Amino acid sequence: PCLTRFIIWIKDFLINEYIILILVFLWIFIIYNIIGKTHVWKLYLWKLAIKMPIFGHIVKQSNIIYFTNAFTLLMDSWVLLLEALKISSQVVPNIIYKKEVVRIKDEVESWLSISKSLWLNLEYDTNIYLNTIFPEEFAYIVNTWEETWTLSWSLKKVWENYDWELKIYIWNLATMLEPFIIVIVWAIV
């Protein structure tokens, strides 16, 4: 069968041409270590991770969870708002989210509210929300805090909700992928 001939060809290639394979892996490793450490490459990879069709949602949700968890803990510990934003930006692994939180911190430092820094505009009849990093509901929750002074409690609820949604999303994704994995294992066997 065709699959058997393909596996035999791979075996023969690995036995006879292992030097080429080692050189290719070594070349990829060296190039990745040289280019992979540049800021431009990391920024490109994080942008790509956010825009991925299925896994982009996981990346976005997990970064928001990291930010809200750190920010809530710092606010509960009575850390000043600007310092809490600065430290929370260092907790987030995605460079794009780091830049966004630092931008928000800089705008808050110049006496702009956090909801306005998230580009939430409530002054018009139709609300316009332009931020693609944080969801609109997040900005509305922050706006509610600014009116009621319950940011820590509100963000704790956001964190719990997003954490629960992410766990359900990953569980559903794993459940949907199970049949494909079974078919792939069956084809290999």
Disulfide bonds with the S-S distance in Angstrom:
none
